[in-house]
């Protein structure tokens, strides 16, 4: 399968002559491409290290005398690690001599011909282009073929210069880690080897030729030179990336091949034995990986910089077919040569200046769109402000193709741009400092460089200052762009999004930023309004964190330590703790006491199932909050705008735009909440006229805007002092009947329903405004007439009550009783919609199970019966709290035992089975026994349909029941069948005895059906001793016996060859009697 360079040596003269002939005579493109690949293959076979074979057994087995006659026994043989022996090809001296001979006689003369083609007096026509591509193809493939022969290293001076000019921003050279070189046994690793020196000279000629040819072709600039340019770019790739290892793509293809073949050969997880060919591929992959590791960080010298400069020019060439391969190569080079991006970006920015040719501008933009360059441009401190300045200046070009690529660059930049936080570096953690000192003490004394630690500390602080300066420069540039009247709206949006990202949690914001953002809130463009609102909310959130936080790590983690928050321990929680906690919600809150003792709890994290050791409670606010002094100027600018009625009128126009939304916009609500949260009630007087106008207008969009404004001000008033909140309450109390009643219409019901969900969600029900709304809803719920001519008012209250329950969650329990009692009275409402809402509300409670069973058998109201059946199925399918499971089962037991209607028992049995399946892990053993007992009672029901349904239910439950239950029931049914004797038909006891015997037969059938695909040891005994004796009993016993036998034979057809061994001759005869009515064996 593999080439062996040693096999070529006997034919080296013929090969050399053939290659020389091919260089001169292959004039077509296909001809010289194939000829150059032949030269590449010959050189690769002689210089590379590779396995010589990949047979499925080791060489000693393959060459053994017995293998020829028994090789089939080795097919598929697997080996463990270390058991595989590989024959490697390692370049020998004759092979290396042959390689040098090829370079001297074939490659070097060809390179000389190429150099002659660049002479000044040569006519560069189509023939010249053909010769150029042909000759360069052979030279390029020759250097590709010896990529693994040696590695050219940079000098010490070049390395020092290189390490000082990396892509890492503001880093000390000592803090930059570099990969260690791995020994890969290059054949020409001795620097004194004359052959190595000779090949290095050939490489020097090759790179000088490439640089000169690139410059000549750029000056020529003709369309017929595109093929020649492609060859030069491809040769640049060979020179830069194939030095000491093949191109990275070769390693990637080998990795994919190894991964795919391993997946094909894998039989189970954790497999340790693999085919020999996979171990050989594994070794090849590791060898390629070592070579790649040595070339991940290549040293960039002046020569490489010159080539990179040429590639930059080709990346911005007039023809796209030239730009694309050059850009791809530059992106690849930036992954292995550090500092390439720092060298490329300044020239890219130069090409973005106004007046640049469109094709060159496109090339620069497409190059910037590559993630290796664009991501670096927006994340490096030194490059970001330049990126903003030059890319935003491209709006002068109106070409759609250019604007499209700019939009793509902006999208990529915004996705990669991250919000930095340097406060984590100022975190003072004594345990961390002690641990660092302990690590330092483990270092030998001569290596402890505390001066370097101090220098690095100072350097980190300088880097942080540099970042803050760059941040300020970028912010100023963006504000200038955003405030300019000539900026296009697309660029406005991008600038706004970047400004929003530049808002740092550990950096104080400027008044200029707030002055820029506030007018954007009322801009005509919806995206500008959206991002400006988000930016202001982000800014105020960070100010709040900095105000309430004293530790740097809290700023980094965005931990808001509210001064009103207290942690209160829970002392010995019991079952009455939750009851008392919920009962307190029904009592009015003493606000004077709540200002001294933490009584309020907005967000609940425990209590519904178990209590934590301590819970978070809050004090009632007693005064307004004083924000951090450094941000007072920002808030003054914010307040100046919000105190103007014109601001709210402009905001109203956009909030009330027609979008036919049936719920409030949470972003708008949050923005209004932010205003009243940070500014207190100072904007209330300017805000109120706008709110009253919107509330008075019943149009849907106006009502939605009113709901958003009102929800925002209620949420923002949480931390107002009591007089300010009481003033708002005095205005809202008389307005509620109009807002949630008279002005409400069908198209605005969803809007105010979402308003209630937001206002009551994550809020203590005793707070002023949640309590006000809850009291209003409870009053309306109790006084509303549900049977008016129009059903809308009743539906309105039902919707609001349902929203209240969803918002409060399990803390809704104190209000359940009055609401259920009121709804229960209205189950017979005249309106279908009202009954539907009440039915949905009563799904929360378990007292309606018997009533639902009665409703499901109604014949005069099909709609009610179908709804009841649907609700029964849903109720049995959900998982109730554990403590409600016994009550639920008791409700079903009561319906089965006490109902006079056989139809109710018929419908309750499947529900019992469904509930058992869904809650099996939560049902105790005692309850399981009760379930089986109730079902066995139904086996003796007067109605045969109920008896058969009970048998089906019992079979399903027994499949998931303990084995002991099966044994107990088997003996019970066997005993019942034996002792039950049928008297004469005219005997009064005959119906009772027939029903009892039928129940025993049905029970035995349920036991057999519980094991449809296996034959328990007791099954043949039941068939022989019980069932076969009742084959000719009166109906319905005989038909039940035959049905049981038919079902048993059908379910055991696939395994009958094994199952029949458990029957003796009498058993098989009895089974045949069950199936046919007569015995074949008789």
PyMOL commands that set and color helices and strands:
alter all, ss='L'
color gray80, all
select helices_A, chain A and resi 5-25+29-47+59-62+67-74+93-117+126-145+156-163+173-175+194-220+223-241+248-265+276-293+302-315+320-336+340-351+358-369+371-379+384-396+400-416+423-426+430-441+445-447+450-483+489-502+511-520+526-548+552-557+575-586+591-594+629-642+645-655+666-678+684-696+700-719+722-733+736-742+746-760+768-783+792-825+832-842+849-855+862-877+882-898+902-918+920-922+925-938+944-958+963-979+990-1009+1019-1025+1027-1030+1037-1051+1056-1062+1065-1076
alter helices_A, ss='H'
color red, helices_A
select strands_A, chain A and resi 50-51+78-79+88-89+274-275+565-569+614-618
alter strands_A, ss='S'
color yellow, strands_A
deselect
rebuild
show_as cartoon
